[in-house]
Amino acid sequence: MTADELRARLTGVAAHPPDAGAEHGDDVRAALHRPLIPAAVLVPIVLGEAPGILLTKRTPHLKAHAGQVSFPGGRIDPDDEGPEDAALREAWEEIGLQRQSVEILGRLADYATGTGYRITPILSLVPPGLTYQPSADEVEDVFELPMTVLLDPSAPRLQRQHVRGEWREYWVWPHPSHYIWGATAAILVHLAQRLRQGSG
């Protein structure tokens, strides 16, 4: 798939916004009885000769989600003008990604997490060859998941784990250096499904 073809397909996905409901994994049942905290993440597609999805690995000393792979993002602050503004602000704070380098395409379906957040993923494009400046407090690494992996239907694996007396399932994406799972993996699965369906 060429860069132009990928851009067209991503634009088609963004042109069909999701409904008002939120997707979620089976780990959120205990959280759904209380109001969810609004959050937003940037889903940046690096649009070059070898396109990829830009991801971060959080530092191991954080209080929440330490060491996990995630998109740049976080909770929506009162001063933010909306999910897009929050995602762009967080991307700047976390990895030094400048707003003018980001082309916003639209939103994917919200995702509810077991930790009590309702995440709005912001689909976007960024050019290749950017230099990132990871925040020493928050980000240990910035890397890409190749688009070829995202578009491979056999790539994500559904794993099961016994937690507090219940079996829970979650998605895992293959990567030689990083373990991609949880909400990040689920959002990637949703994006992959939408891309394989064209713009549907």
NORJO-V224849 format. One line per field, one symbol per residue. phi: phi as a letter, one per 40 degrees, with the letter a starting at -180 (. if undefined). psi: psi as a letter, one per 30 degrees, with the letter a starting at -180 (. if undefined). burial: 1 if it has 16 or more other ideal C-beta (glycine too) atoms within 10 Angstrom, else 0. A space follows every 50 residues. Layout:
phi: ???
psi: ???
burial: ???
This chain:
phi: .cccccdccccccccbcccccbcacccbdccccbdcccaabcbccccbcb cabcbbbccccccbfcgccacciicccdcccidcccccccccccbgccdc cbbcbibcccbcbccgbbcbcbcabbccgcbbbccccbbcababcdcccd ccccccbcbbacbfgbcbbacbbcacbbbbagcdcccccccccccccgbc
psi: kleeeeeeeeeeeffillaflklllgggefffflkkkklkkkikjjiaei llkkllkllfglekhkglkllkaaljlffkfaeeeeeeeeeeeeggjkef fkjkeaklklkklfggkjkjkjklkkllglklikkffekelklkjkfeee fjffekkjlkkjkhgkkkklkkkkkffljjabeeeeeeeeeeeeefgbg.
burial: 00100110110111000100011110110010000101111111111000 11111111100000000111111101000100111111111101111000 01101111111111001111111111000001010001110111101011 10001100000000000001101010010111111111111101100000
